[in-house]
Every structure is written in structure tokens, then in C-alpha cells.
């Protein structure tokens, strides 16, 4: 009988998944493994729908509904694969129908003060590095300023920014090509470069060329611009570590994805708002996904009530 770990490795072998996606599957599998050990189950074939429901009754006392549903999506896909490939002997997926309703909270956005705070913090870091010829807590600060302005001005996902190559930035056309490699929906699409963002991305491209970047090199790679960083490529954890420091200093949660939610929300507040254009800018294939990024503007609701 196949073990859970063996089933997972077979799934990874058959599917083309990014490293972060694989880690999500491993996280869900680790949680399931803990439960199986607690009830003396050693193989996936032994797991029944009732076992999963028993697990749910205890798990939801310790985790949020969104976390549980995430585990269920991953494990349901894993079991579907095992059943389809004949790796599991059962006839029914024990994870089918085990998701729960999630509280509908508005997407997290950033206000003008938070955006200004992030910019001010990085500007102070940059001034320190120039004035003292020493690295600051977030280094090199100029690079992270470009990263911050990129999230603010483009609405790109973190993984999309990490997958931008030097050749993807077309300064003459004032476009960035969001590549298939970084896309959740395997879609390539252009992102316009605004006039305010142009000097930032131009600076990064110019410095990359001075560092002899090839056209296929990862453009947003802090490791190429500072000896303090020694990885070959920049990864999501380096970006998240930067924003963890910014959030700590600002005493406010600031993250790449909050910039994305903010862009969608702010664009839909404008009088000339166009849902289809916002959908294209955010790179969605389904307009329902775009609607999830659009928070309700209380002032717009107030205006409607007043009228």
C-alpha cells in the first residue's frame, strides 16, 4: 500500500507545480499525517469520509475556515489523482464535500497614510546608506524602493514580479510583459508603465545593464545588487522579509498583495471606472475574481443613500 508521502511524490512527478505550490501541498499533507497518526491510520487507503469529518470537527477549533478549505482543495486534488491513476483502491474521494463556509471579510487594502509610510521608511533607509556609506536594515534601499513602487504602480502579484526578466521590460513602449511563468492562470499580458513609475523601473534596468544582466536574467534580483545577499535568484521569502521589517517599523501590516487589492479598489472608485479594464490590468480570466478584489467604498454607498 502506498504511503501518503509516496502518493505526494507521484503527484509532483506527474504535475508541473511551482516550488511554492508544492510546499502548500506538503503543508496540507503534514496536517493530515498528524491526524492519521493520532487515530492509528498508516495508509491513505484506510482514510474514509467519516475520518475526514472527525478531523474537521477538531481541526476547526484550531484553524480558520479558510485554512481548512485550502487543505481540502489540495488533498481533494491529491486523492483524485490517486484514484484516477489507480494508486488508491477506494471508489470515493473522502475529501469531497468537506469544505465549510468561510466568513466573508473585505479584502485588505492600504490607505494613503500606509503607502506614504512605506515610501518614507525606504527613503530614510536610502538616505542613511548614502550619508553613512553603510548598509541600512533594508538593503540596498534603492532596490527595495523600486520593488515597492512596482507593487504600487502595477498591481502585479509577488510571483509575477519575481519572474520578470530584463527582456520583459520594454521601456520604449512603456510596457512590462507579465509572463506565463509567474501567472496563476498561465496567461501572459502587458502592464503599462505609468509616467510616475517610469523613472524607477528605468533606474533598475540601467543598473541591471551595468551589472551585465542578460536579457533572460531575473530583473528583480536583490542578490545581484548587494554582496550582503548571496542567493542566485531572489525568492518570495526575501520580499516578505523586507515587508515584515517595513510593517514592524510602520506598526501597520503592509504587503505586496495589499497593494494589488488597493489598486483594484481605487480604480473602481473613480468616476470613469471600468470593471473590464480593471480585470485586464489585474490579469484575471474571470470577472468574478476581479469583483473579489473590489472593496465596497462606504462614501460611495453614503452618496447613493443621500440621493
C-alpha positions, 0 to 999 in steps of 0.5 A: 500500500502506498504511503501518503508521502509516496502518493505526494511524490507521484503527484509532483512527478506527474504535475508541473507545480511551482516550488511554492505550490508544492510546499502548500501541498506538503503543508496540507499533507503534514496536517493530515499525517498528524491526524492519521497518526493520532487515530492509528491510520498508516495508509491513505487507503484506510482514510474514509469520509467519516475520518475526514469529518472527525478531523474537521470537527477538531481541526476547526477549533484550531484553524480558520475556515479558510485554512481548512478549505485550502487543505481540502482543495489540495488533498481533494486534488491529491486523492483524485489523482490517486484514484484516477491513476489507480494508486488508491483502491477506494471508489470515493474521494473522502475529501469531497464535500468537506469544505465549510463556509468561510466568513466573508471579510473585505479584502485588505487594502492600504490607505494613503497614510500606509503607502506614504509610510512605506515610501518614507521608511525606504527613503530614510533607509536610502538616505542613511546608506548614502550619508553613512556609506553603510548598509541600512536594515533594508538593503540596498534601499534603492532596490527595495524602493523600486520593488515597492513602487512596482507593487504600487504602480502595477498591481502585479502579484509577488510571483509575477514580479519575481519572474520578470526578466530584463527582456520583459521590460520594454521601456520604449513602449512603456510596457512590462510583459507579465509572463506565463511563468509567474501567472496563476492562470498561465496567461501572459499580458502587458502592464503599462508603465505609468509616467510616475513609475517610469523613472524607477523601473528605468533606474533598475534596468540601467543598473541591471545593464551595468551589472551585465544582466542578460536579457533572460536574467531575473530583473528583480534580483536583490542578490545581484545588487548587494554582496550582503545577499548571496542567493542566485535568484531572489525568492518570495521569502526575501520580499516578505522579509523586507515587508515584515521589517517595513510593517514592524517599523510602520506598526501597520501590516503592509504587503505586496498583495495589499497593494494589488487589492488597493489598486483594484479598489481605487480604480473602481472608485473613480468616476470613469471606472471600468470593471473590464479594464480593471480585470485586464490590468489585474490579469484575471480570466474571470470577472468574478475574481476581479469583483473579489478584489473590489472593496465596497467604498462606504462614501460611495454607498453614503452618496447613493443613500443621500440621493 
